[in-house]
Amino acid sequence: MAFISIRSLTKSYTKGKTSVTPLENLSLDVPQGEFLALMGPSGSGKTTLLNLIAGIDTPSSGQLEINGRNIADLSQRQLTQWRATHVGYIFQLYHLVPVLSAYENIELPLLLGKLTKAERRMKIQAALDLVDLSDRAHHRPAELSGGQEQRVAIARAIVHHPELLVADEPTGDLDRDSADSILTLLQQLATEHGKTIVMVTHDPKAAQAAHRTLHLEKGQLINNPRQ
Amino acid sequence: MKLLTLAFKNLTRHRLRSLLTILGVAAGMFLYTAVQTMQSSLAKATEANATDTTLVVYRENRFCPSTSRLPEHYLATIKKIRGVKEVIPIQIAVNNCGASLDVITFRGVPAETLMSYNPNIEIISGSYKDFTNRSDAALVGKNFAQRRNLSPGDKFEAVGVNVQVAGIIQSDSPQDNNVAYVHLPFLQQASRIGLGVVTQFNVRVQSSDLLKSVAAEIDQTFQADQQPTHTRPEKAFFAETAKQMIELIGFTHWLGLGAVLAVLGLVANAVLLIVRGRVKETAILQTLGFSRQAIGIIVLMEGILLGALGGLSGILGAYLFFHFRAITIGNEGLTLSLAPEPAIIFSGISVAVLLGMLASIYPAWKATSRPLIHSLSS
């Protein structure tokens, strides 16, 4: 069974008096541990698909199962709880809280649970080790380079051990070297830690790091055998 | 606790804005505490309670000490009335009968009766013996002494009366802390009222249920006399005599209300600005799994922290101000000492916290009501 199973997924909304359908009747399977890249021109629906998979947005119709659970049926409150447990989100511009240190930013998803301080510390340390930033734990975002900030953002995304990572152009704001190191880290998370990763990118080199690349155009996958 | 830490760190993001808000709240809560202190001090001076046993005998239809003149020989007659425990004749001289912040009050009393009539008086410096030994000696209330920077041995002159400080006194009665006690014959002569004339008699009755009957009997006794009397419980006397001061203080509750509304508006504006500047970040937190409730709690905590920090500063400032300035309002020879009590401090802090919370409700709702997907793309 696929870790992500999407069937006849449609998302439409009204903008002013116009009806917009960024995704239409889309079907897709992603096995567990796959690193999938989504490419396509602006407005092709790739970020909409990413947000639906991450449980940030809800589909207009169709089925969206993640690890056997149809998240299309969940209420906003249930989706929030689901995201807190099962999803790690990596943003293009990192979006770290500027007044918190790297350690405190990584701690954010853990504040929602009932872990003790010592348990949280262990998990944060493990995440920091994984992204190789233990020596920058008490630095604030302004004291870190872009690549380091993105590593902190990745540590924040994985600290609560989600099965699914979604990344919206994670290398879009980085130089080549930093981008390569982030992509290597994502590959490692998929292959060594079994994380299923869905990444939106405009960068073909970034897409090459993924196990599979799919192209979207006008809300349709154009080279997906399932469609 | 974890969210509280986050809320506190959020406030440090715009330090100047947070500091200015806290200063504004502090100013508002200073004013609120000052008004509450005045209201509470007035209530304490004018609201009767079951333990009150003191009557004040004044000249009928007179309100200023300089116009109330009663023969000193009434003392013997009052003492004989059933239910009377103790009587003290008092001559009062004041520099100003109107409402004033700098009232000087001399109370001329028989030296031998002062301590037995008022055993709560404690001499904190100087000596009672020095007072009894010297006819122009004065026992000065501690607030009076603090305001005038007086200590034992000093001489001072006011209202045309020259005295030497024999001791500084304190008492649980605020009036005692704000006057200068001198010898009755000395004040009668120094103020040119003449021997044998006093301003009032303070009468202590055996129990509070006798206040009414004893007062009625005193007034009836002197009804046909040349100087008829009007006798009232001490707090009722205060309430009726110091009307200017009471009206003035009564008005200040509007200032207190204004201060509360100003604090509410200030915190609401500050928190709303915080929320508007963090739309995207709020969405990021929601993406990480923070519920709307958790986001709302963080915003509420920020408002509560602004209210509490500003409130604490303002209330502490007001407490220190009243403590060190020993402010007293006088009217018709009566004095009202303004001293904040622990209850006012606690209620002030509670009000500040409550205002912070109330002011954050709308911003908290604004922060959580916007759809996540719209906030993320903003």
Interface residues (C-beta under 8 A of the other chain):
Chain A: N51 A54 I56 D57 Q76 R77 T80 Q81 R83 A84 T85 V87 Y89 F91 H95 V97 P98 V99 L100 E104 L108 P109 L111 L112 R156
Chain B: K2 L3 L6 K9 N10 T12 R13 K280 E281 I284 L285 Q286 T287 L288 G289 F290 S291 R292 A294 L372 I373 L376
